[in-house]
Amino acid sequence: MSFYALIMAGGVGTRLWPLSRRHRPKQSLKLVGGRTMFEHAVDRIAPLFQPEEIFVVTGAEHVEALASQAPELPTENFIVEPEGRGTAPAIGLGAVHLHRRDPEAVMVVLTADHFIADVECFRRALVVAAQMAEEGHLVTLGIKPSSPSTGYGYIKQGGLCGEIEGFSVFEAQRFTEKPSPETAFHMVESGEYSWNSGMFIWRVDRILEEFQRQMAEFYVQLAEVEAALGTPGYEAALRRVWPGVEKQTIDYGVMEGAADVVVIPVDIGWSDVGSWASLADLLPADERGNIVVGSHLGLDTEDVLIFSTEERRLIATIGLQGVVIVDTEDALLICSKEQEQQVRALVRELEARDEKEYL
């Protein structure tokens, strides 16, 4: 079995504004453990893959920074999207590159900006998933829910397919996007659902079959790109095709209607680090519940998250509780923890005002 990894590293992470920006996306930030999120992503899979077996799909503006963080990866393994079109096109572009290299390859699709605490369990799960993928299944890793979160998609587990190396493998019966609080509560209580991790394992020929069946126009566009691979006309073909590619997620475009999907629920200490609250869950707090990255002096201050990139600036607080403060070189965010999910709306307002210097 030939085994390759594709790391998606094209997002920005708007809910971590003002730290995460277009020129400094989430995957390039050192949020946990003194390493960037992308470095963690490469480190996690290094025991399973040789450097030449790890591919990265990203935008041209990110290649230099990412390549400097993982100099062991061959330059040609960075697959450049002319512009972001969503996870389905990113995965499709990676798939045709791998298909040209090895038509029978098993492809592991991962993200560059997630946190995983139990790395050993994660690696063992990938090996089991690859065995299932080699048989023709489309495999996804589900996350055992720790709470009825409304911020994640859910996968309903159907019949048990088997037990392999201590992991249960279920039919994936249904994908549900971010549910209401009441629905999420009932899903978690039932014990029949996993969070959708966005990590997938499949044979490259199988995922291309699904693109052909469910996203036929995109499949034709991919075929045009693949035909140009290895020729001097590849870049021109990609630039010609890509603006016409429909924006789509892999969940909506493929997984919800895919045939023969299985899910392996895992408990690996996973977080998508998708907001300041989720980052706070990963960082140590003091005796008053305060989490501080930077310099802080607080009086009568409890349950605050302070994240500062400015080493020479002291942040002083008096009488605060349940607040997020993020201090960067040109922008300061102050919000209640209850409203921190509104950061994305704030970024949309900056976009509407064309405040490019803050994006």
C-alpha positions as CSV (number, residue, x, y, z in Angstrom):
1,M,0.0,0.0,0.0
2,S,1.4,3.4,-1.0
3,F,0.4,5.9,1.7
4,Y,0.5,9.7,1.2
5,A,-0.6,12.7,3.3
6,L,-2.2,15.9,2.0
7,I,-2.2,18.8,4.5
8,M,-4.6,21.5,3.7
9,A,-3.0,24.8,4.8
10,G,-5.0,27.5,3.0
11,G,-7.3,29.0,5.6
12,V,-6.9,32.2,7.6
13,G,-8.8,31.6,10.8
14,T,-10.9,34.7,11.1
15,R,-12.3,33.9,14.5
16,L,-8.7,34.3,15.9
17,W,-8.5,37.9,14.7
18,P,-6.6,40.2,15.2
19,L,-3.8,37.6,15.7
20,S,-4.7,35.6,12.6
21,R,-4.5,37.7,9.4
22,R,-4.2,37.1,5.7
23,H,-0.5,37.7,5.9
24,R,-0.2,35.7,9.1
25,P,-2.8,32.8,9.0
26,K,-3.6,30.5,11.8
27,Q,-1.4,27.7,10.6
28,S,1.6,29.9,11.0
29,L,0.9,31.0,14.5
30,K,2.6,29.6,17.6
31,L,-0.4,29.1,19.8
32,V,0.4,25.9,21.7
33,G,3.7,24.3,22.7
34,G,6.1,26.8,21.1
35,R,5.6,25.4,17.6
36,T,3.4,26.7,14.8
37,M,0.2,24.8,14.1
38,F,1.7,23.7,10.7
39,E,4.9,22.5,12.4
40,H,2.7,20.4,14.8
41,A,0.8,19.0,11.8
42,V,4.0,17.8,10.1
43,D,5.5,16.6,13.3
44,R,2.5,14.4,14.1
45,I,2.7,12.4,11.0
46,A,6.5,12.3,10.5
47,P,6.8,8.7,11.9
48,L,4.3,7.5,9.3
49,F,5.5,9.2,6.2
50,Q,8.8,10.0,4.5
51,P,9.1,13.8,3.7
52,E,8.5,13.1,0.0
53,E,5.2,11.4,0.9
54,I,3.8,14.6,2.6
55,F,2.1,17.1,0.3
56,V,0.7,20.5,1.2
57,V,-2.0,22.4,-0.6
58,T,-2.0,26.2,0.0
59,G,-2.0,29.6,-1.6
60,A,1.0,31.1,-3.3
61,E,1.2,33.8,-0.6
62,H,1.8,31.1,2.1
63,V,4.3,28.8,0.4
64,E,7.5,30.6,1.5
65,A,6.5,30.8,5.2
66,L,5.3,27.1,5.3
67,A,8.3,25.8,3.4
68,S,10.6,27.6,5.9
69,Q,8.7,25.8,8.8
70,A,9.2,22.4,7.2
71,P,12.4,22.5,5.2
72,E,12.5,18.7,5.0
73,L,9.5,18.7,2.6
74,P,10.5,18.8,-1.1
75,T,9.6,22.1,-2.7
76,E,7.6,20.4,-5.4
77,N,5.3,18.9,-2.7
78,F,3.7,22.3,-2.1
79,I,0.6,22.3,-4.4
80,V,-0.4,25.9,-5.0
81,E,-4.0,26.9,-5.5
82,P,-4.4,30.1,-7.6
83,E,-7.2,31.1,-5.2
84,G,-9.0,29.4,-2.4
85,R,-12.3,27.7,-3.6
86,G,-13.1,25.6,-0.5
87,T,-12.1,22.2,0.8
88,A,-13.5,20.2,-2.1
89,P,-11.4,21.9,-4.8
90,A,-8.3,21.9,-2.6
91,I,-8.7,18.1,-2.0
92,G,-9.4,17.5,-5.7
93,L,-6.3,19.4,-6.8
94,G,-4.2,17.3,-4.3
95,A,-5.9,14.1,-5.5
96,V,-4.9,14.6,-9.2
97,H,-1.3,15.3,-8.2
98,L,-1.2,12.1,-6.2
99,H,-3.1,10.2,-8.9
100,R,-0.6,11.1,-11.5
101,R,2.2,10.0,-9.1
102,D,0.5,6.7,-8.0
103,P,-3.0,5.8,-9.3
104,E,-3.4,3.3,-6.4
105,A,-2.3,5.7,-3.6
106,V,-4.1,5.9,-0.3
107,M,-4.6,9.6,0.5
108,V,-4.8,10.9,4.1
109,V,-6.4,14.4,4.2
110,L,-5.4,16.5,7.2
111,T,-5.5,20.1,8.2
112,A,-2.7,22.4,9.2
113,D,-4.4,24.2,12.1
114,H,-5.8,21.6,14.5
115,F,-4.5,20.5,17.8
116,I,-4.3,16.8,18.9
117,A,-3.2,15.8,22.4
118,D,-2.9,12.0,22.0
119,V,-0.7,11.8,19.0
120,E,0.1,8.1,19.4
121,C,-3.6,7.2,19.3
122,F,-4.1,9.5,16.3
123,R,-1.3,7.7,14.4
124,R,-2.8,4.2,15.2
125,A,-6.2,5.4,14.0
126,L,-4.7,6.5,10.7
127,V,-3.1,3.1,10.1
128,V,-6.4,1.4,10.8
129,A,-8.2,3.9,8.5
130,A,-5.7,3.3,5.7
131,Q,-6.5,-0.5,5.9
132,M,-10.2,0.3,5.5
133,A,-9.5,2.8,2.7
134,E,-7.5,0.2,0.8
135,E,-10.6,-2.0,0.7
136,G,-12.4,0.9,-1.1
137,H,-14.2,2.6,1.8
138,L,-14.2,6.4,2.2
139,V,-13.1,6.8,5.8
140,T,-13.4,9.7,8.2
141,L,-12.2,10.1,11.7
142,G,-15.0,11.1,14.0
143,I,-14.3,12.8,17.4
144,K,-16.1,11.5,20.5
145,P,-18.0,14.6,21.6
146,S,-17.1,16.1,25.0
147,S,-20.1,18.5,24.9
148,P,-23.2,19.4,22.8
149,S,-21.2,21.9,20.8
150,T,-23.1,23.8,18.1
151,G,-19.8,24.8,16.4
152,Y,-19.1,21.4,14.8
153,G,-20.7,19.2,12.2
154,Y,-21.9,15.8,13.4
155,I,-21.7,12.3,11.9
156,K,-24.4,9.7,12.8
157,Q,-22.9,6.3,13.3
158,G,-24.8,3.4,11.6
159,G,-24.1,-0.3,11.9
160,L,-20.9,-1.6,13.3
161,C,-18.6,-2.8,10.5
162,G,-16.0,-4.3,12.8
163,E,-13.3,-3.8,15.5
164,I,-9.8,-3.3,14.3
165,E,-6.8,-2.9,16.6
166,G,-9.1,-1.5,19.4
167,F,-11.0,0.9,17.1
168,S,-14.7,0.5,16.3
169,V,-15.6,1.1,12.6
170,F,-19.2,2.2,11.8
171,E,-21.1,2.9,8.7
172,A,-21.5,6.7,8.4
173,Q,-25.2,7.1,8.2
174,R,-25.7,10.9,7.9
175,F,-23.7,14.2,8.1
176,T,-25.3,17.1,9.9
177,E,-24.0,20.6,9.8
178,K,-23.8,22.8,12.9
179,P,-27.0,22.0,14.8
180,S,-29.2,24.0,17.2
181,P,-28.3,23.7,20.9
182,E,-31.3,21.4,21.5
183,T,-30.5,19.1,18.6
184,A,-26.8,19.0,19.6
185,F,-27.8,18.0,23.1
186,H,-30.0,15.1,21.9
187,M,-27.2,14.0,19.5
188,V,-24.6,13.8,22.2
189,E,-27.0,12.1,24.7
190,S,-27.9,9.4,22.1
191,G,-24.2,8.3,21.9
192,E,-24.7,7.7,18.2
193,Y,-22.9,10.7,16.9
194,S,-19.3,11.9,16.4
195,W,-18.1,15.4,15.7
196,N,-16.9,15.8,12.1
197,S,-13.1,16.3,12.3
198,G,-12.6,17.1,8.7
199,M,-9.9,14.3,8.4
200,F,-10.4,11.8,5.7
201,I,-8.7,8.7,4.4
202,W,-9.4,7.1,1.0
203,R,-7.9,5.7,-2.2
204,V,-7.2,8.5,-4.6
205,D,-9.1,6.7,-7.4
206,R,-12.2,6.4,-5.1
207,I,-12.4,10.0,-4.3
208,L,-12.0,10.9,-7.9
209,E,-14.9,8.6,-8.7
210,E,-17.0,10.5,-6.2
211,F,-16.0,13.8,-7.8
212,Q,-17.0,12.4,-11.2
213,R,-20.4,11.2,-9.8
214,Q,-21.4,14.2,-7.6
215,M,-19.4,17.2,-9.0
216,A,-19.2,16.3,-12.7
217,E,-18.3,19.8,-13.9
218,F,-15.5,20.0,-11.4
219,Y,-14.3,16.5,-12.4
220,V,-13.9,17.7,-16.0
221,Q,-11.9,20.7,-14.8
222,L,-9.7,18.4,-12.7
223,A,-9.1,16.2,-15.7
224,E,-7.9,19.2,-17.7
225,V,-5.5,20.1,-14.9
226,E,-4.2,16.6,-14.5
227,A,-3.6,16.3,-18.3
228,A,-1.2,19.2,-18.0
229,L,0.7,17.9,-15.0
230,G,4.4,17.5,-15.8
231,T,4.2,19.7,-18.9
232,P,5.3,23.3,-19.4
233,G,1.6,24.3,-19.8
234,Y,0.6,23.2,-16.3
235,E,0.6,26.6,-14.6
236,A,-1.3,28.2,-17.5
237,A,-3.9,25.4,-17.5
238,L,-4.4,25.8,-13.7
239,R,-4.8,29.5,-14.0
240,R,-7.2,29.1,-16.9
241,V,-9.4,26.5,-15.1
242,W,-9.4,27.6,-11.5
243,P,-11.4,30.8,-11.6
244,G,-14.3,28.8,-13.0
245,V,-14.3,26.2,-10.3
246,E,-17.3,26.3,-8.0
247,K,-16.6,27.1,-4.3
248,Q,-17.6,24.1,-2.3
249,T,-16.8,22.2,0.9
250,I,-16.0,18.5,0.8
251,D,-18.8,17.8,3.2
252,Y,-21.6,19.3,1.0
253,G,-19.9,18.5,-2.3
254,V,-19.1,14.8,-1.7
255,M,-19.4,13.3,1.8
256,E,-23.2,13.9,2.3
257,G,-24.0,11.9,-0.9
258,A,-21.0,9.6,-1.0
259,A,-21.3,5.8,-1.3
260,D,-19.6,3.4,1.2
261,V,-18.5,5.9,3.9
262,V,-17.3,4.6,7.3
263,V,-16.4,6.6,10.4
264,I,-13.9,5.7,13.1
265,P,-14.7,7.5,16.4
266,V,-11.6,8.5,18.3
267,D,-10.8,10.2,21.5
268,I,-7.5,12.0,20.8
269,G,-7.8,15.3,22.6
270,W,-8.8,17.1,19.3
271,S,-9.5,20.7,18.9
272,D,-9.9,22.8,15.7
273,V,-8.6,25.8,17.7
274,G,-11.4,27.7,15.9
275,S,-11.9,30.5,18.4
276,W,-10.4,32.2,21.4
277,A,-12.5,30.1,23.7
278,S,-11.2,26.8,22.2
279,L,-7.7,28.1,22.5
280,A,-8.3,28.9,26.1
281,D,-9.2,25.3,26.7
282,L,-5.7,24.3,25.7
283,L,-3.7,26.8,27.8
284,P,-3.0,26.7,31.5
285,A,-4.9,29.1,33.8
286,D,-3.8,30.6,37.1
287,E,-5.6,30.2,40.4
288,R,-8.1,32.9,39.4
289,G,-8.9,31.3,36.1
290,N,-6.8,33.8,34.1
291,I,-4.9,32.7,31.0
292,V,-2.1,35.1,30.1
293,V,0.3,35.0,27.1
294,G,2.3,38.2,27.5
295,S,2.8,40.7,30.3
296,H,-0.2,41.3,32.6
297,L,-1.0,43.0,36.0
298,G,-4.5,42.4,37.2
299,L,-6.4,43.6,40.2
300,D,-9.7,42.0,41.0
301,T,-9.5,40.2,37.7
302,E,-10.9,36.7,37.0
303,D,-11.6,34.3,34.1
304,V,-9.9,36.5,31.5
305,L,-7.9,35.4,28.4
306,I,-5.1,37.8,27.5
307,F,-2.9,37.1,24.5
308,S,-0.4,39.7,23.5
309,T,2.3,39.8,20.8
310,E,3.8,43.0,22.2
311,E,6.6,42.1,24.6
312,R,7.2,45.6,25.8
313,R,3.6,46.5,26.5
314,L,2.1,45.7,29.9
315,I,-1.7,45.0,29.9
316,A,-3.2,46.1,33.2
317,T,-6.8,45.2,34.2
318,I,-9.0,46.2,37.2
319,G,-12.3,44.6,38.0
320,L,-12.7,42.4,34.9
321,Q,-14.3,39.1,34.6
322,G,-15.1,36.8,31.6
323,V,-13.2,38.9,29.1
324,V,-10.9,38.2,26.1
325,I,-8.2,40.7,25.3
326,V,-5.9,40.2,22.3
327,D,-3.2,42.8,21.7
328,T,-1.2,43.0,18.4
329,E,1.0,45.5,16.8
330,D,-1.9,47.4,15.1
331,A,-5.1,46.2,16.6
332,L,-6.6,45.5,20.0
333,L,-9.6,43.2,20.6
334,I,-11.6,43.4,23.8
335,C,-14.8,41.4,24.1
336,S,-16.8,39.4,26.6
337,K,-16.3,35.6,26.5
338,E,-20.0,35.3,25.8
339,Q,-19.6,37.2,22.6
340,E,-16.3,35.9,21.3
341,Q,-18.0,34.0,18.5
342,Q,-18.9,37.4,17.0
343,V,-15.3,37.9,16.0
344,R,-16.0,36.6,12.6
345,A,-18.8,39.1,12.2
346,L,-16.4,41.9,13.2
347,V,-14.0,40.7,10.4
348,R,-16.8,40.8,7.9
349,E,-17.5,44.4,8.9
350,L,-13.9,45.3,8.3
351,E,-14.1,43.6,4.9
352,A,-17.3,45.6,4.1
353,R,-15.5,48.8,5.1
354,D,-12.5,47.8,2.9
355,E,-10.1,48.1,5.9
356,K,-7.5,45.9,4.2
357,E,-4.7,46.9,6.6
358,Y,-6.5,45.1,9.4
359,L,-7.4,41.9,7.5
